[in-house]
């Protein structure tokens, strides 16, 4: 283990207990079986409906048909079907209608459509359940095998890459394939984290006085998918910064709520032409003087955020540290009174951090 | 000693829950089926008696084609009726023959119901017995602990 590189090694079994995963898998299987039964049931209805349509189509061909007319459930009378074009159809709730053959067929076809929709929705549910079941199965297997999750904080960029290489190899526990996997993954994350750190430092230096209380929706760490690690690593770093931000300014907590609404308006005004993820950044309602500068800032940050959300390479400025962890549940960092004076400076300072802010925004985008 | 008793108590309870109670449920379900058959034949008998009383020779009914779509049907001659006597056979009867058959069928159904009722009663008695045993064990173990 290298010095200065903090890391955690958590066996997957501790996060997802083996029995728990197996129980969950069983429950999902049961639900799957139930849905399958329902699907068969509805499918039978569909088949019956089709048969009936065929029958109703053929009946008017003759004036009368010789049939055995049931008399209760266990007795029949020999008889004839008459008025072969007249059908009495139950519409439900005790309402009956007399219809001709063609009209009855139309009714039945409409019923068939409804049934088909039910079948389709049930099929979709079953598909989802199957995916869930397979996920639980693999998790249970992995947890039983003793798969271990390794998490590291990134410290610096270039030296960390080497360290990550080594640490990835030395730290990995568990199956052999996971070793190499962890190594390469750790490298990437280390690199990204280093860049993020640079950006954070720049932004924090500029924003140190202006950060409001954040609404921090940093998600809990979701370990099982490696591609979540990046966002989570970013989140963990962001969390530390958020705490700093919260400590510096907690002056306008109430504003944030009103700020949100105002932000929505302002974002509409900005008209970036891209789908925004607003409602996360509050804007100072009580400082109308700031709004031009603020708007500009917001413009920049939303632009950057949305671009990252769309994974574009160009990004604008990103003074306001975006603390959102998951999509649409972002945190809010807002600058209020110090903004006006600093906005110009911030825009200029933030420009050099353009290429790097993307990652920060990417975190905000998730 | 107490542990042994507790084990016994637990085993008895399991026996009740896993064997006797499901048996009881199944027996009751079977008896209900026979009840239904009985009801069907009773209705049929009433209908035939009605036809006879009113001297109905022809009949106009609505036949269910499936999914509650009905069509008119005409029965010109109601003298002959086909009755399901079981095992997939339908026999052509006149009214009086049909009524005779139905009464015989009803006797048989009554006997079946009687059998099922006895079976249910015996299962219930067994359940009560095991409960008593459990209670004795518990009381004894409670006495012991004093």
Boltz contact constraints between the chains, C-beta under 6 A:
constraints:
  - contact:
      token1: [A, 52]
      token2: [B, 66]
      max_distance: 6.0
  - contact:
      token1: [A, 52]
      token2: [B, 67]
      max_distance: 6.0
  - contact:
      token1: [A, 69]
      token2: [B, 61]
      max_distance: 6.0
  - contact:
      token1: [A, 69]
      token2: [B, 63]
      max_distance: 6.0
  - contact:
      token1: [A, 69]
      token2: [B, 73]
      max_distance: 6.0
  - contact:
      token1: [A, 69]
      token2: [B, 75]
      max_distance: 6.0
  - contact:
      token1: [A, 72]
      token2: [B, 43]
      max_distance: 6.0
  - contact:
      token1: [A, 72]
      token2: [B, 44]
      max_distance: 6.0
  - contact:
      token1: [A, 73]
      token2: [B, 40]
      max_distance: 6.0
  - contact:
      token1: [A, 74]
      token2: [B, 40]
      max_distance: 6.0
  - contact:
      token1: [A, 74]
      token2: [B, 84]
      max_distance: 6.0
  - contact:
      token1: [A, 75]
      token2: [B, 44]
      max_distance: 6.0
  - contact:
      token1: [A, 75]
      token2: [B, 81]
      max_distance: 6.0
  - contact:
      token1: [A, 75]
      token2: [B, 83]
      max_distance: 6.0
  - contact:
      token1: [A, 76]
      token2: [B, 82]
      max_distance: 6.0
  - contact:
      token1: [A, 77]
      token2: [B, 75]
      max_distance: 6.0
  - contact:
      token1: [A, 77]
      token2: [B, 81]
      max_distance: 6.0
  - contact:
      token1: [A, 79]
      token2: [B, 73]
      max_distance: 6.0
  - contact:
      token1: [A, 79]
      token2: [B, 74]
      max_distance: 6.0
  - contact:
      token1: [A, 79]
      token2: [B, 75]
      max_distance: 6.0
  - contact:
      token1: [A, 80]
      token2: [B, 74]
      max_distance: 6.0
  - contact:
      token1: [A, 81]
      token2: [B, 71]
      max_distance: 6.0
  - contact:
      token1: [A, 81]
      token2: [B, 73]
      max_distance: 6.0
  - contact:
      token1: [A, 82]
      token2: [B, 72]
      max_distance: 6.0
  - contact:
      token1: [A, 82]
      token2: [B, 74]
      max_distance: 6.0
  - contact:
      token1: [A, 83]
      token2: [B, 72]
      max_distance: 6.0
  - contact:
      token1: [A, 87]
      token2: [B, 69]
      max_distance: 6.0
  - contact:
      token1: [A, 87]
      token2: [B, 71]
      max_distance: 6.0
  - contact:
      token1: [A, 88]
      token2: [B, 70]
      max_distance: 6.0
  - contact:
      token1: [A, 89]
      token2: [B, 69]
      max_distance: 6.0
  - contact:
      token1: [A, 90]
      token2: [B, 68]
      max_distance: 6.0
